[in-house]
Amino acid sequence: MGALIFFVIIAIIGFKIVSSISGNSNRMAWEAAGVELGLLYQAGSFMSGPQLQGSVDGLRVIVDTVSRKSGNSSTTYTRYQVFYPGPLGLGLALKRQGSFSGMAKFFGAQDVELDDPNFDEAVVVKARDPDGVRAFLNADRRYRVWRALNTWPDLHIDDQEVRLETRGREDEDRKLCGIVRQLVELAAVMS
């Protein structure tokens, strides 16, 4: 029995060391990204992950982590949010066509058509003001949205923000910075 307790204690100490090393590299990546982007870094706690917050090119940015439970397990995601200076006022929601999009349309789900076959086939467009959205989504905006949704199929674009969640807690400062910059560029075009 004494040997079992000894091995349990060694396993716990080993887990703590590995967690500390992993957490330290993650913290350093988030701090470095914060410095490079000019965002405030806030360390996470036991219950929450790290956060970056502030403005990039005049747009409010928040990068944090969220965990979602599914059954007995949970998955952590890195969430990127870039907010427009003000709401667009179109009731806009854009996302990539999914495998059930055709069935949803068959049962009456809204998808505003823009007379751009490539865009219409790839993107679900919901809007409170379909005519306003048709005018708003000019060729340049459609191309940039289409390109972004091909890069990040889980990207959501709406009246308030551009939002992306990537699986796992990002631990590379270059990747954090690259994604933030690309999303800020897209949000600037949208606003």
C-alpha positions in Angstrom: 0.0 0.0 0.0 2.9 2.4 0.8 4.4 1.8 -2.7 1.0 2.7 -4.3 0.8 6.0 -2.4 4.4 6.8 -3.3 3.7 6.3 -7.1 0.5 8.4 -6.8 2.5 11.2 -5.2 5.2 11.0 -7.9 2.5 11.0 -10.7 0.9 14.1 -9.2 4.2 15.9 -8.9 5.1 14.9 -12.5 1.7 16.2 -13.7 2.2 19.5 -11.9 5.7 20.0 -13.5 4.4 19.2 -17.0 1.4 21.5 -16.5 3.6 24.3 -15.2 6.0 24.0 -18.2 3.1 24.0 -20.6 1.3 26.8 -18.9 4.5 28.9 -18.9 5.1 28.6 -22.7 1.4 29.4 -23.3 1.7 32.5 -21.0 4.8 33.6 -22.8 3.1 33.3 -26.2 0.1 35.3 -25.1 2.2 38.0 -23.5 4.4 38.3 -26.7 1.3 38.5 -28.9 -0.1 41.2 -26.6 3.0 43.2 -26.8 3.2 42.9 -30.6 -0.4 43.7 -31.2 -0.6 46.4 -28.5 -3.2 44.4 -26.5 -3.5 44.1 -22.7 -2.6 40.6 -21.5 -4.5 39.2 -18.6 -3.3 35.9 -17.1 -5.9 33.2 -16.7 -6.9 31.6 -13.4 -7.8 28.1 -12.5 -11.3 28.7 -13.9 -10.5 30.8 -16.9 -7.8 31.0 -19.5 -5.7 34.0 -20.6 -7.1 37.0 -22.4 -5.9 39.7 -24.8 -8.0 42.8 -25.0 -7.7 46.3 -26.6 -7.8 47.9 -30.0 -6.0 47.1 -33.2 -6.3 49.6 -36.1 -9.2 51.3 -34.2 -11.2 48.1 -33.8 -11.9 46.4 -30.4 -10.3 43.0 -30.1 -10.8 40.2 -27.5 -8.9 37.0 -27.7 -9.6 34.4 -25.0 -10.4 30.8 -24.4 -13.7 29.0 -23.8 -14.5 25.4 -22.9 -17.5 23.6 -24.1 -18.8 20.5 -22.5 -20.1 17.6 -24.5 -21.3 14.6 -22.5 -18.5 13.7 -20.0 -15.7 15.6 -21.8 -15.0 19.2 -22.6 -13.0 20.9 -25.4 -11.1 24.2 -25.1 -11.2 26.7 -28.0 -9.3 29.9 -28.6 -11.9 32.6 -29.4 -11.1 35.7 -31.5 -13.6 38.5 -31.6 -13.2 41.7 -33.6 -16.0 44.3 -33.2 -17.0 46.9 -35.6 -17.1 50.6 -34.5 -20.9 50.3 -34.5 -23.6 47.8 -35.6 -24.2 47.4 -39.3 -28.0 47.5 -38.8 -28.7 44.9 -41.5 -29.5 41.9 -39.2 -26.6 40.2 -41.0 -25.3 36.7 -40.3 -22.8 35.1 -42.7 -21.4 31.6 -42.4 -20.1 28.8 -44.6 -22.6 26.5 -46.2 -22.7 23.2 -44.3 -23.8 19.7 -45.2 -27.4 20.5 -43.9 -27.7 23.9 -45.4 -29.6 22.6 -48.5 -32.0 20.7 -46.3 -32.5 23.8 -44.1 -33.3 25.9 -47.2 -35.8 23.2 -48.3 -37.6 23.6 -45.1 -37.7 27.4 -45.4 -34.5 28.7 -43.7 -33.5 32.1 -45.0 -30.6 32.4 -47.4 -30.4 35.7 -49.3 -29.2 35.1 -52.8 -26.8 37.7 -54.3 -26.7 36.6 -57.9 -23.1 35.5 -57.5 -23.1 31.7 -58.0 -19.7 31.0 -56.3 -20.6 33.1 -53.3 -24.3 31.9 -53.1 -23.1 28.3 -53.2 -20.5 28.7 -50.5 -22.1 31.2 -48.0 -25.3 31.2 -46.1 -26.6 34.8 -45.9 -29.2 35.8 -43.4 -30.5 39.3 -43.1 -33.3 41.4 -41.7 -32.8 43.7 -44.7 -32.2 41.5 -47.8 -32.0 44.5 -50.2 -29.7 46.4 -47.9 -27.4 43.3 -47.7 -27.3 42.9 -51.4 -26.1 46.5 -51.7 -23.7 46.2 -48.8 -22.0 43.0 -50.0 -20.3 44.4 -53.0 -17.9 42.3 -55.1 -14.9 43.2 -52.9 -16.7 42.3 -49.6 -18.1 39.1 -51.1 -14.6 38.0 -52.2 -13.0 38.7 -48.8 -15.8 36.9 -47.0 -15.6 34.0 -49.3 -11.8 33.8 -48.9 -12.1 34.0 -45.1 -14.7 31.3 -44.9 -12.6 29.1 -47.0 -9.7 29.6 -44.7 -11.8 29.3 -41.5 -15.0 27.3 -42.1 -16.2 28.0 -38.5 -15.9 31.8 -39.0 -19.0 33.8 -38.1 -19.7 37.3 -39.4 -22.7 39.3 -38.1 -23.9 42.8 -37.5 -21.6 43.4 -34.6 -18.4 41.4 -35.1 -16.2 38.9 -36.8 -15.8 35.8 -34.6 -13.6 32.7 -34.9 -13.1 29.8 -32.5 -10.2 27.4 -33.1 -9.8 24.1 -31.4 -7.4 24.1 -28.5 -5.6 26.8 -26.6 -3.3 28.5 -29.1 0.3 28.5 -27.8 2.2 30.2 -30.7 2.4 34.0 -30.6 3.0 34.3 -34.4 -0.3 32.4 -35.0 -2.2 34.5 -32.5 -0.9 37.7 -34.1 -1.5 36.4 -37.7 -5.1 35.4 -37.0 -5.9 38.7 -35.2 -4.4 40.8 -38.0 -6.4 38.9 -40.7 -9.6 39.2 -38.8 -9.1 42.9 -38.1 -8.5 43.4 -41.9 -11.8 41.6 -42.6 -13.7 43.5 -40.0 -12.3 46.8 -41.3 -13.7 45.9 -44.8 -17.0 44.9 -43.3 -17.4 48.1 -41.3 
